């Protein structure tokens, strides 16, 4: 027995030594084909681990998504190619799921059918637009990698205990952003708000905002279900809100009351006290942040939340004007995308095809249509709604949005559960879907790693629990019916005669 342990120890030590040598080789060799060979050698054991422990892969993915750009751009500890690890892990998880799917003995859920229908539509659009293979692959990667990660996360069949741990892990990622951003501001002397993004990478303020608001959805759902506002919830929400103040995340504060109003929409008369308390607390955060911004002068004049909201109409009108230079405002890009998607019946129904305006680091000139739409600021860095309309048309965009609608509806199943934890998850699923959908009109959420990861895997696990809860409720109802159809036992006096 002792000799076996020695052999195993030696084998592990040799593997770690070889793997470390390969890792250093990858970092030291010049870019090119040899670096790809090293990357493949590094990825082989990782791929095996992902196949064997897919839930652990989600943990690693979260760490990569919310740190790899930071490590690459600011600290320069890893080359830019290291960001490919995110895609590699995602596609390994997707491949594992697709291979195991044929062996399932349960019926395919409607959301899955809709996802495969959307993929078939995308391929049809590519065929009708006669797009090249490179363009199609680039477009499908951006549009469907996280949608299919949803399938992978759904089929992991996670336990509720594991899900609780995963949510805590996401809270740890969210909470550490505050001290990191404070350090960036105080000790590194950074004043550019686009750089004050913690570990999320440069210009990722909207990513931090949606991440923190998703965590807030969980806390608000718990507050509503428990009918009390804990001091710990107040402290956590207040602590998380420091990051958007330093990073000038205006939409975090502008959307916060909208999100809370959505969450208490059906509770105002059922739970009026806690609903009003939660809403007042949300406004207290906004007023406190506004006061801090005005006192310190940290934001540009007029951009503090309470002043900015009074100028929304003026802002929309100014953003609609055609830009004199290549600085395309959000409203102008969205309206241009909506108008150009109606140019002809083909563009209206199927769009210009996947990848037609999607930028790529690997192939920068893969689509001849990209230069035409760039005249209106339309590309894969644009707001998601405009990008979707150009590439998939109105029909294709409606098909993709219907996936979100069906996910949203699964929250009702969880909310009908007798278990408190599942009801919290149901409220969170509804509110985070509402939040993510709104973000598609604000920023390039569908195309972003950081904004996608906080939604799709979590939504998949909640939907999985909703199907289990629905099956349980159906079983309970069937048992009740069977009990009602059983003949009543004979009276006691008949038994004794």
Secondary structure, DSSP 8 states (H G I E B T S, - for coil): -HHHHHHHHHHHHHHHHHHHHHHHHHHHS-SSHHHHHHHHHHHHHHHHHHHH-HHHHHHHHHHHHTTHHHHHHTS--S-GGGGHHHHHHHHHHHHHHHHHHTT--S---HHHHHHHHHHHHHHHHHHHTT--HHHHHHHHHHHHHHHHHHHHHHTT---HHHHHHHHHHHHHHHHHHHHHHHHHHHTS----TTT--TTS-TT-HHHHHHHHHHHHHHHHHHHHHHTS--HHHHHHHHHHHHHHHHTT-HHHHHHHHHHHHHHTTTTTTTSHHHHHHHHHHHHHHHHHHHHHHHHHT-S-TT-SHHHHHHTHHHHHHHHHS--SSS---HHHHHHHHHHHTTSSHHHHHHTT-TTTT---SS-TT--TTHHHHGGGT-STTS-HHHHHHHHHHHHHHHHHHHHHHHHHHHHHHHHTSSSHHHHHHHHHHHHHHHHHHHHTTTS-TTT-HHHHHHHHHHHHHHHHHHHHHHHHHHHHHHHHHHHHHS-----HHHHH-
